């Protein structure tokens, strides 16, 4: 049998017509582009209410505040002073907070004497008289408030109970202060306070708040929006006991230095009371983000005073950002889209960071979801298209080439095979003994049916052992082991495939007999050697094949197999490379036409 010609690969396939390809083509049209944009917008909007998405959006905002606060804080006047009720003060006073009216009255008197701009009390004041326990405390507090009010605006913070109901204040005390407001700020779904807004009830009607009333007392514009947490560098506090010491000792100079011409806010700075999670640490004495409520109110007031309340970006800016995110859909190839996604996320984050410093909240969450959806869905659709196309090509060409070759074609690996240089391959030839006589005594239709049954039985055996069928020619098959897919030991794989075909032969003959065909015998020859693989042919038509001395030797050994009667013959080099000894018999050196003598071994089943 001559060294056969090699199979021909189709160079062009019909255009893709799957559903994925149609969707992709539609998305490139103007109407399709609008549809894609609307679909991505709908996906982003549908995901927004999910808790995980809301928390992600808020975490992005916190990250921006944290970066600005650390690396580009906005300057702020040191115009707010904090008087803190801390543990050392409580220990020094040796009284529960409910009985602190007299000390608080003394402190208010001293603070008011320093001529502050306003005083805010973020403390839990009693809802009833405790004169029975601290005689004269009610009158002392009323007198201090009335005295201070003559020169300084005072706002009492009204607190709430755990069930949300308002905690009343002793009427005489509330009336003496004149101004009061809820000591509340909106809490976001993740439990953090980020906004100043007096629309606190379910009907979104504005109610007076501690910060809002202080701002009005100072003639500030009361705007609603995000508190600017990049404004200033946090707060220190003056302990309540220090204020009392200055007041009782008559140290007016110290009081003036601490509180003169400033807004004074008095509240608890205790470790486990009235704490709120914040985007940044506000307490200079502590790096945690769970800060006393009085500091949150102070930061909200500072933002109002500086005109730095953060407003949402305009609709046009948000739509422009979302349009840029949706445009990622139209970038070709998945790796470019991923790169564009990374660039978009970083540029959008920087732009949003810059806008936040200017007092504009350019929200990123919606745009990021649209961008991610564009990249993932387009890539998934392309992967689906590739899968459909691979399935179509497998169905169309799977019978023309071996699975390994088809996989290499679909993966685009064949073009690089020749560049990989020489490699050690095993070559296997097999044909039917007496095929010429068989064709002379049977109709062509019968011979064709027999061949198809024969190839149908032997081909799976070759593929199961990693063989690549180079071609069918007449009754013969040429197979390569080690290309295009690398094998641990091509010689071992070829030897096992040869024995597998012999083991399959008795069952095949039973099948042939049941179909009215005569039994057949086969001869297998193998060789092992260095070869190079690649595409051979023209641009219109080419073959994937292996070129090497081993192919010629394996083909010529078919004559040795016939003359010796062994069903399998192989070069001694292949047997040695396979590491096999059992069943193989050395047959000596044989002359091969056009080649030097070759040491040959034969194999016959001992079963």
MISE-309545 format. One record per residue (C-alpha): y, z, x; residue number from 1. Coordinates in nm, 3 decimals. Layout:
// residues N
Y, Z, X, NUM
...
//
This chain:
// residues 607
0.000, 0.000, 0.000, 1
0.339, -0.101, 0.144, 2
0.614, 0.152, 0.203, 3
0.774, 0.133, -0.144, 4
1.127, 0.057, -0.241, 5
1.316, 0.360, -0.368, 6
1.440, 0.436, -0.716, 7
1.779, 0.315, -0.832, 8
2.034, 0.561, -0.970, 9
2.271, 0.459, -1.244, 10
2.621, 0.442, -1.102, 11
2.800, 0.456, -1.434, 12
2.725, 0.650, -1.750, 13
2.862, 0.593, -2.098, 14
3.176, 0.790, -2.174, 15
3.138, 1.144, -2.306, 16
3.135, 1.158, -2.685, 17
3.049, 1.525, -2.752, 18
3.248, 1.756, -2.976, 19
3.403, 1.933, -2.677, 20
3.524, 1.603, -2.531, 21
3.678, 1.506, -2.865, 22
3.858, 1.840, -2.892, 23
3.993, 1.806, -2.540, 24
4.111, 1.451, -2.606, 25
4.276, 1.561, -2.931, 26
4.461, 1.844, -2.754, 27
4.635, 1.591, -2.528, 28
4.803, 1.414, -2.822, 29
5.140, 1.538, -2.955, 30
4.991, 1.672, -3.279, 31
4.706, 1.830, -3.085, 32
4.946, 1.994, -2.839, 33
5.135, 2.153, -3.129, 34
4.805, 2.264, -3.280, 35
4.696, 2.418, -2.952, 36
5.026, 2.604, -2.916, 37
5.002, 2.740, -3.270, 38
4.639, 2.840, -3.222, 39
4.720, 3.024, -2.899, 40
5.013, 3.197, -3.069, 41
4.782, 3.303, -3.353, 42
4.526, 3.438, -3.106, 43
4.791, 3.635, -2.918, 44
4.929, 3.774, -3.243, 45
4.585, 3.865, -3.375, 46
4.506, 4.061, -3.059, 47
4.839, 4.246, -3.048, 48
4.754, 4.519, -3.305, 49
4.435, 4.620, -3.126, 50
4.473, 4.967, -2.965, 51
4.364, 4.836, -2.627, 52
4.629, 4.562, -2.640, 53
4.904, 4.802, -2.752, 54
4.816, 5.040, -2.472, 55
4.813, 4.750, -2.225, 56
5.161, 4.640, -2.334, 57
5.293, 4.994, -2.300, 58
5.127, 5.034, -1.960, 59
5.303, 4.715, -1.843, 60
5.635, 4.861, -1.955, 61
5.561, 5.188, -1.773, 62
5.472, 4.996, -1.457, 63
5.809, 4.821, -1.466, 64
5.998, 5.148, -1.519, 65
5.801, 5.311, -1.237, 66
5.879, 5.025, -0.994, 67
6.247, 5.022, -1.080, 68
6.273, 5.400, -1.063, 69
6.107, 5.404, -0.719, 70
6.263, 5.097, -0.553, 71
6.573, 4.990, -0.748, 72
6.708, 5.280, -0.957, 73
7.029, 5.236, -1.149, 74
7.308, 5.470, -1.036, 75
7.400, 5.743, -1.283, 76
7.671, 6.006, -1.288, 77
7.546, 6.362, -1.249, 78
7.699, 6.449, -1.583, 79
7.417, 6.645, -1.750, 80
7.315, 6.994, -1.645, 81
6.989, 7.157, -1.753, 82
6.957, 7.530, -1.815, 83
6.588, 7.611, -1.810, 84
6.402, 7.895, -1.977, 85
6.130, 7.934, -1.717, 86
5.861, 8.193, -1.656, 87
6.061, 8.397, -1.400, 88
6.346, 8.421, -1.655, 89
6.112, 8.543, -1.928, 90
5.956, 8.790, -1.685, 91
6.302, 8.919, -1.587, 92
6.414, 8.957, -1.950, 93
6.082, 9.113, -2.051, 94
6.124, 8.986, -2.407, 95
5.946, 8.725, -2.620, 96
6.143, 8.408, -2.694, 97
6.195, 8.510, -3.057, 98
6.403, 8.807, -2.939, 99
6.623, 8.620, -2.690, 100
6.928, 8.580, -2.914, 101
7.139, 8.834, -2.723, 102
7.061, 8.689, -2.376, 103
7.119, 8.340, -2.514, 104
7.450, 8.454, -2.661, 105
7.557, 8.588, -2.321, 106
7.454, 8.265, -2.151, 107
7.643, 8.053, -2.408, 108
7.956, 8.260, -2.351, 109
7.937, 8.206, -1.975, 110
7.860, 7.832, -2.006, 111
8.143, 7.776, -2.257, 112
8.386, 7.948, -2.023, 113
8.306, 7.683, -1.758, 114
8.457, 7.415, -1.988, 115
8.160, 7.179, -2.029, 116
8.195, 6.860, -2.235, 117
7.924, 6.963, -2.484, 118
7.631, 7.202, -2.523, 119
7.293, 7.116, -2.673, 120
7.026, 7.375, -2.750, 121
6.669, 7.240, -2.743, 122
6.508, 7.575, -2.817, 123
6.318, 7.738, -3.100, 124
6.572, 7.960, -3.273, 125
6.452, 8.226, -3.519, 126
6.431, 8.142, -3.890, 127
6.490, 8.507, -3.990, 128
6.675, 8.812, -3.862, 129
6.521, 9.022, -3.588, 130
6.796, 9.286, -3.591, 131
6.534, 9.546, -3.672, 132
6.384, 9.485, -3.328, 133
6.699, 9.388, -3.140, 134
6.996, 9.545, -3.320, 135
7.313, 9.336, -3.313, 136
7.146, 9.022, -3.174, 137
7.227, 8.810, -3.483, 138
7.596, 8.897, -3.471, 139
7.608, 8.845, -3.096, 140
7.468, 8.493, -3.132, 141
7.700, 8.406, -3.421, 142
8.000, 8.537, -3.227, 143
7.903, 8.342, -2.913, 144
7.862, 8.019, -3.110, 145
8.191, 8.061, -3.293, 146
8.371, 8.143, -2.970, 147
8.226, 7.846, -2.785, 148
8.290, 7.604, -3.073, 149
8.665, 7.649, -3.034, 150
8.656, 7.455, -2.705, 151
8.313, 7.290, -2.679, 152
8.102, 7.085, -2.923, 153
7.770, 7.261, -2.979, 154
7.457, 7.102, -3.129, 155
7.153, 7.304, -3.229, 156
6.816, 7.132, -3.200, 157
6.604, 7.175, -3.510, 158
6.237, 7.187, -3.426, 159
5.928, 7.119, -3.637, 160
5.600, 7.292, -3.695, 161
5.259, 7.150, -3.608, 162
5.226, 7.005, -3.960, 163
5.556, 6.816, -3.921, 164
5.761, 7.036, -4.152, 165
6.109, 7.139, -4.040, 166
6.142, 7.485, -3.889, 167
6.452, 7.640, -4.046, 168
6.713, 7.830, -3.845, 169
6.874, 8.157, -3.951, 170
7.154, 8.028, -4.183, 171
7.432, 8.232, -4.019, 172
7.340, 8.094, -3.676, 173
7.319, 7.735, -3.801, 174
7.652, 7.763, -3.978, 175
7.818, 7.912, -3.671, 176
7.712, 7.617, -3.455, 177
7.847, 7.362, -3.701, 178
7.635, 7.072, -3.570, 179
7.256, 7.036, -3.569, 180
6.994, 6.761, -3.542, 181
6.622, 6.720, -3.515, 182
6.502, 6.772, -3.160, 183
6.269, 6.473, -3.202, 184
6.220, 6.128, -3.051, 185
5.974, 5.858, -3.162, 186
5.629, 5.887, -3.008, 187
5.445, 5.563, -2.919, 188
5.077, 5.508, -3.010, 189
4.963, 5.626, -2.667, 190
5.144, 5.960, -2.709, 191
5.439, 5.884, -2.481, 192
5.809, 5.891, -2.562, 193
5.996, 5.579, -2.452, 194
6.255, 5.512, -2.723, 195
6.563, 5.661, -2.877, 196
6.575, 5.594, -3.249, 197
6.691, 5.815, -3.536, 198
6.483, 5.626, -3.794, 199
6.208, 5.884, -3.784, 200
6.073, 5.892, -4.138, 201
5.831, 5.650, -4.305, 202
6.116, 5.483, -4.492, 203
6.300, 5.425, -4.162, 204
6.612, 5.600, -4.278, 205
6.823, 5.744, -3.997, 206
6.839, 6.122, -3.971, 207
7.064, 6.326, -3.740, 208
6.896, 6.408, -3.410, 209
6.991, 6.638, -3.126, 210
7.068, 6.347, -2.892, 211
7.243, 6.144, -3.162, 212
7.469, 6.434, -3.262, 213
7.555, 6.509, -2.899, 214
7.643, 6.142, -2.849, 215
7.866, 6.144, -3.157, 216
8.034, 6.463, -3.040, 217
8.110, 6.281, -2.715, 218
8.233, 5.969, -2.900, 219
7.952, 5.755, -2.756, 220
7.809, 5.441, -2.913, 221
7.479, 5.547, -3.071, 222
7.250, 5.253, -3.001, 223
6.876, 5.239, -3.065, 224
6.624, 5.104, -2.815, 225
6.425, 5.196, -2.508, 226
6.539, 5.487, -2.298, 227
6.636, 5.354, -1.953, 228
6.400, 5.544, -1.724, 229
6.526, 5.366, -1.414, 230
6.864, 5.535, -1.463, 231
6.932, 5.815, -1.216, 232
6.690, 6.012, -1.006, 233
6.571, 6.288, -1.238, 234
6.695, 6.642, -1.299, 235
6.708, 6.987, -1.147, 236
6.763, 7.291, -1.362, 237
6.950, 7.620, -1.343, 238
6.725, 7.911, -1.450, 239
6.846, 8.109, -1.751, 240
6.835, 8.432, -1.550, 241
7.073, 8.275, -1.292, 242
7.322, 8.185, -1.567, 243
7.301, 8.542, -1.698, 244
7.359, 8.684, -1.350, 245
7.672, 8.466, -1.303, 246
7.801, 8.553, -1.650, 247
7.745, 8.928, -1.627, 248
7.887, 8.945, -1.274, 249
8.193, 8.740, -1.373, 250
8.122, 8.461, -1.121, 251
8.335, 8.203, -1.298, 252
8.343, 7.977, -0.990, 253
7.965, 7.939, -0.986, 254
7.960, 7.868, -1.359, 255
8.233, 7.605, -1.317, 256
8.050, 7.436, -1.030, 257
7.729, 7.419, -1.233, 258
7.862, 7.327, -1.576, 259
8.228, 7.226, -1.559, 260
8.300, 6.891, -1.730, 261
7.926, 6.827, -1.783, 262
7.698, 6.817, -2.084, 263
7.479, 7.127, -2.075, 264
7.135, 7.117, -2.234, 265
6.944, 7.439, -2.268, 266
6.567, 7.429, -2.321, 267
6.227, 7.553, -2.211, 268
6.080, 7.432, -1.881, 269
5.755, 7.622, -1.919, 270
5.427, 7.471, -1.787, 271
5.241, 7.432, -2.117, 272
5.512, 7.425, -2.385, 273
5.714, 7.138, -2.534, 274
5.583, 6.877, -2.289, 275
5.595, 6.497, -2.330, 276
5.420, 6.224, -2.131, 277
5.677, 5.991, -1.971, 278
5.671, 5.659, -1.781, 279
5.823, 5.828, -1.473, 280
5.858, 6.188, -1.350, 281
6.195, 6.322, -1.460, 282
6.174, 6.667, -1.301, 283
6.277, 6.678, -0.938, 284
6.083, 7.002, -0.898, 285
5.756, 6.846, -1.018, 286
5.594, 6.503, -0.970, 287
5.392, 6.505, -1.293, 288
5.486, 6.273, -1.580, 289
5.427, 6.541, -1.843, 290
5.782, 6.673, -1.850, 291
5.970, 6.931, -2.060, 292
6.117, 6.790, -2.379, 293
6.470, 6.892, -2.278, 294
6.453, 6.640, -1.991, 295
6.350, 6.359, -2.225, 296
6.649, 6.436, -2.449, 297
6.869, 6.447, -2.140, 298
6.748, 6.103, -2.026, 299
6.807, 5.957, -2.373, 300
7.160, 6.100, -2.373, 301
7.220, 5.973, -2.018, 302
7.114, 5.623, -2.132, 303
7.357, 5.636, -2.425, 304
7.637, 5.768, -2.204, 305
7.586, 5.487, -1.950, 306
7.551, 5.222, -2.222, 307
7.209, 5.155, -2.074, 308
6.982, 5.174, -2.380, 309
6.738, 4.884, -2.336, 310
6.753, 4.621, -2.610, 311
6.475, 4.373, -2.691, 312
6.512, 4.024, -2.547, 313
6.626, 3.752, -2.785, 314
6.378, 3.547, -2.985, 315
6.462, 3.235, -2.783, 316
6.373, 3.402, -2.453, 317
6.043, 3.536, -2.589, 318
5.952, 3.196, -2.737, 319
6.035, 3.023, -2.409, 320
5.806, 3.262, -2.222, 321
5.526, 3.207, -2.476, 322
5.570, 2.830, -2.451, 323
5.536, 2.851, -2.072, 324
5.218, 3.055, -2.122, 325
5.073, 2.800, -2.366, 326
5.155, 2.517, -2.122, 327
4.880, 2.644, -1.891, 328
4.636, 2.475, -2.131, 329
4.752, 2.133, -2.011, 330
4.696, 2.193, -1.639, 331
4.391, 1.995, -1.520, 332
4.091, 2.166, -1.358, 333
4.003, 2.530, -1.398, 334
4.094, 2.639, -1.046, 335
4.447, 2.500, -1.081, 336
4.480, 2.678, -1.413, 337
4.369, 3.007, -1.258, 338
4.621, 2.959, -0.977, 339
4.891, 2.874, -1.231, 340
4.795, 3.184, -1.432, 341
4.841, 3.404, -1.126, 342
5.177, 3.242, -1.050, 343
5.289, 3.269, -1.413, 344
5.195, 3.637, -1.440, 345
5.378, 3.725, -1.121, 346
5.691, 3.523, -1.199, 347
5.704, 3.655, -1.556, 348
5.661, 4.012, -1.433, 349
5.942, 3.972, -1.179, 350
6.169, 3.812, -1.442, 351
6.090, 4.090, -1.687, 352
6.155, 4.350, -1.418, 353
6.495, 4.199, -1.344, 354
6.575, 4.180, -1.717, 355
6.476, 4.544, -1.767, 356
6.718, 4.651, -1.496, 357
6.986, 4.462, -1.688, 358
6.897, 4.648, -2.007, 359
6.681, 4.376, -2.168, 360
6.317, 4.430, -2.261, 361
6.141, 4.097, -2.207, 362
5.796, 4.183, -2.344, 363
5.505, 4.042, -2.146, 364
5.195, 4.140, -2.341, 365
5.205, 3.857, -2.597, 366
5.275, 3.591, -2.333, 367
5.005, 3.725, -2.104, 368
4.752, 3.711, -2.387, 369
4.852, 3.354, -2.469, 370
4.829, 3.254, -2.101, 371
4.489, 3.415, -2.058, 372
4.363, 3.261, -2.382, 373
4.487, 2.918, -2.270, 374
4.307, 2.940, -1.937, 375
3.984, 3.090, -2.070, 376
3.953, 2.874, -2.381, 377
4.040, 2.549, -2.200, 378
3.797, 2.634, -1.919, 379
3.530, 2.733, -2.172, 380
3.583, 2.409, -2.362, 381
3.555, 2.211, -2.039, 382
3.241, 2.403, -1.946, 383
3.102, 2.322, -2.289, 384
3.191, 1.957, -2.232, 385
3.018, 1.963, -1.893, 386
2.714, 2.126, -2.051, 387
2.705, 1.863, -2.325, 388
2.749, 1.589, -2.068, 389
2.474, 1.731, -1.848, 390
2.244, 1.753, -2.148, 391
2.327, 1.395, -2.240, 392
2.266, 1.273, -1.886, 393
1.942, 1.468, -1.865, 394
1.826, 1.312, -2.190, 395
1.936, 0.966, -2.081, 396
1.832, 0.966, -1.716, 397
1.586, 1.255, -1.689, 398
1.294, 1.014, -1.700, 399
1.437, 0.798, -1.422, 400
1.493, 1.054, -1.148, 401
1.336, 1.383, -1.043, 402
1.495, 1.705, -1.172, 403
1.611, 1.800, -0.822, 404
1.787, 1.467, -0.776, 405
1.942, 1.479, -1.122, 406
2.068, 1.834, -1.056, 407
2.216, 1.719, -0.726, 408
2.384, 1.424, -0.901, 409
2.532, 1.644, -1.171, 410
2.645, 1.901, -0.912, 411
2.798, 1.633, -0.690, 412
2.584, 1.730, -0.391, 413
2.429, 1.392, -0.305, 414
2.743, 1.259, -0.139, 415
2.727, 1.541, 0.117, 416
2.356, 1.514, 0.191, 417
2.385, 1.254, 0.466, 418
2.657, 1.460, 0.639, 419
2.414, 1.750, 0.675, 420
2.231, 1.561, 0.951, 421
1.860, 1.553, 1.030, 422
1.613, 1.791, 0.870, 423
1.238, 1.844, 0.869, 424
1.075, 1.697, 0.557, 425
0.724, 1.646, 0.426, 426
0.623, 1.313, 0.272, 427
0.339, 1.266, 0.025, 428
0.180, 0.942, -0.099, 429
-0.082, 0.928, -0.371, 430
-0.250, 0.634, -0.542, 431
-0.552, 0.556, -0.759, 432
-0.873, 0.452, -0.585, 433
-1.003, 0.112, -0.698, 434
-0.694, 0.035, -0.897, 435
-0.711, -0.342, -0.828, 436
-1.066, -0.364, -0.971, 437
-0.960, -0.147, -1.267, 438
-0.676, -0.383, -1.359, 439
-0.908, -0.685, -1.334, 440
-1.142, -0.547, -1.605, 441
-0.888, -0.401, -1.853, 442
-0.608, -0.536, -2.064, 443
-0.254, -0.479, -1.933, 444
-0.178, -0.254, -2.232, 445
-0.476, -0.034, -2.145, 446
-0.373, -0.017, -1.778, 447
-0.017, 0.077, -1.875, 448
-0.143, 0.356, -2.103, 449
-0.372, 0.485, -1.828, 450
-0.089, 0.483, -1.573, 451
0.144, 0.669, -1.804, 452
-0.120, 0.934, -1.868, 453
-0.188, 0.958, -1.493, 454
0.179, 0.988, -1.396, 455
0.236, 1.227, -1.685, 456
-0.030, 1.458, -1.545, 457
0.066, 1.439, -1.175, 458
0.446, 1.440, -1.194, 459
0.475, 1.801, -1.324, 460
0.250, 1.920, -1.041, 461
0.479, 1.763, -0.781, 462
0.791, 1.903, -0.946, 463
0.635, 2.250, -0.979, 464
0.601, 2.269, -0.600, 465
0.956, 2.149, -0.529, 466
0.873, 1.785, -0.473, 467
1.122, 1.507, -0.538, 468
0.964, 1.184, -0.659, 469
1.118, 0.906, -0.457, 470
0.962, 0.631, -0.668, 471
0.671, 0.500, -0.870, 472
0.532, 0.164, -0.763, 473
0.221, 0.030, -0.927, 474
-0.034, 0.310, -0.912, 475
0.137, 0.481, -0.622, 476
0.381, 0.771, -0.602, 477
0.597, 0.872, -0.308, 478
0.733, 1.227, -0.304, 479
0.966, 1.411, -0.066, 480
0.957, 1.783, -0.001, 481
1.270, 1.953, 0.135, 482
1.541, 1.729, -0.012, 483
1.772, 1.733, -0.192, 484
1.681, 2.098, -0.253, 485
1.590, 2.290, 0.060, 486
1.247, 2.457, 0.066, 487
1.132, 2.752, 0.277, 488
0.844, 2.541, 0.414, 489
0.827, 2.177, 0.299, 490
0.484, 2.128, 0.466, 491
0.331, 2.419, 0.273, 492
0.483, 2.293, -0.053, 493
0.339, 1.943, 0.004, 494
-0.009, 2.076, 0.085, 495
-0.013, 2.295, -0.225, 496
0.110, 2.008, -0.441, 497
-0.172, 1.784, -0.307, 498
-0.437, 2.043, -0.391, 499
-0.273, 2.097, -0.728, 500
-0.307, 1.729, -0.812, 501
-0.675, 1.734, -0.719, 502
-0.724, 2.043, -0.935, 503
-0.556, 1.863, -1.227, 504
-0.771, 1.550, -1.191, 505
-1.090, 1.669, -1.376, 506
-0.889, 1.767, -1.683, 507
-0.703, 1.434, -1.667, 508
-1.032, 1.244, -1.657, 509
-1.150, 1.428, -1.967, 510
-0.831, 1.324, -2.142, 511
-0.878, 0.964, -2.024, 512
-1.236, 0.961, -2.146, 513
-1.132, 1.082, -2.490, 514
-0.883, 0.791, -2.502, 515
-1.150, 0.536, -2.398, 516
-1.039, 0.500, -2.036, 517
-1.269, 0.517, -1.730, 518
-1.241, 0.814, -1.495, 519
-1.026, 0.770, -1.185, 520
-1.014, 0.906, -0.832, 521
-0.704, 0.954, -0.620, 522
-0.621, 0.956, -0.251, 523
-0.339, 1.160, -0.102, 524
-0.180, 1.122, 0.240, 525
0.089, 1.338, 0.395, 526
0.303, 1.357, 0.706, 527
0.573, 1.590, 0.839, 528
0.871, 1.504, 1.055, 529
1.240, 1.472, 1.108, 530
1.435, 1.256, 0.862, 531
1.779, 1.195, 0.721, 532
1.859, 1.170, 0.352, 533
2.138, 1.010, 0.154, 534
2.241, 0.723, -0.067, 535
2.140, 0.375, 0.044, 536
2.268, 0.055, -0.119, 537
2.591, -0.095, -0.247, 538
2.866, 0.049, -0.462, 539
2.717, -0.130, -0.763, 540
2.364, -0.002, -0.703, 541
2.228, 0.259, -0.465, 542
1.923, 0.475, -0.404, 543
1.882, 0.832, -0.293, 544
1.610, 0.835, -0.030, 545
1.488, 0.979, 0.298, 546
1.462, 0.775, 0.616, 547
1.230, 0.885, 0.891, 548
0.910, 0.817, 1.079, 549
0.718, 1.058, 0.856, 550
0.754, 0.828, 0.553, 551
0.595, 0.537, 0.736, 552
0.314, 0.753, 0.878, 553
0.234, 0.907, 0.539, 554
0.215, 0.561, 0.384, 555
-0.013, 0.420, 0.656, 556
-0.247, 0.721, 0.629, 557
-0.356, 0.592, 0.287, 558
-0.591, 0.357, 0.472, 559
-0.733, 0.650, 0.669, 560
-0.798, 0.839, 0.345, 561
-0.991, 0.542, 0.208, 562
-1.195, 0.487, 0.523, 563
-1.291, 0.853, 0.572, 564
-1.356, 0.937, 0.208, 565
-1.141, 1.250, 0.217, 566
-0.929, 1.296, -0.096, 567
-0.646, 1.441, 0.116, 568
-0.550, 1.347, 0.470, 569
-0.251, 1.472, 0.666, 570
-0.114, 1.466, 1.012, 571
-0.213, 1.761, 1.228, 572
0.161, 1.832, 1.259, 573
0.187, 1.892, 0.883, 574
-0.121, 2.116, 0.876, 575
0.019, 2.320, 1.167, 576
0.363, 2.344, 1.006, 577
0.202, 2.458, 0.680, 578
0.018, 2.734, 0.868, 579
-0.312, 2.648, 0.697, 580
-0.663, 2.647, 0.840, 581
-0.909, 2.685, 0.552, 582
-1.051, 2.359, 0.414, 583
-0.897, 2.135, 0.677, 584
-1.118, 1.938, 0.917, 585
-0.987, 1.766, 1.230, 586
-1.072, 1.395, 1.206, 587
-0.947, 1.290, 1.547, 588
-0.682, 1.039, 1.645, 589
-0.629, 0.728, 1.439, 590
-0.444, 0.411, 1.526, 591
-0.174, 0.322, 1.278, 592
-0.033, -0.027, 1.254, 593
0.302, -0.044, 1.433, 594
0.277, 0.318, 1.550, 595
0.120, 0.525, 1.825, 596
-0.206, 0.703, 1.750, 597
-0.177, 1.009, 1.523, 598
-0.391, 1.323, 1.510, 599
-0.526, 1.346, 1.154, 600
-0.692, 1.620, 0.947, 601
-0.884, 1.584, 0.624, 602
-0.926, 1.826, 0.334, 603
-1.210, 1.844, 0.088, 604
-1.261, 2.122, -0.164, 605
-1.539, 2.365, -0.066, 606
-1.582, 2.484, -0.425, 607
//
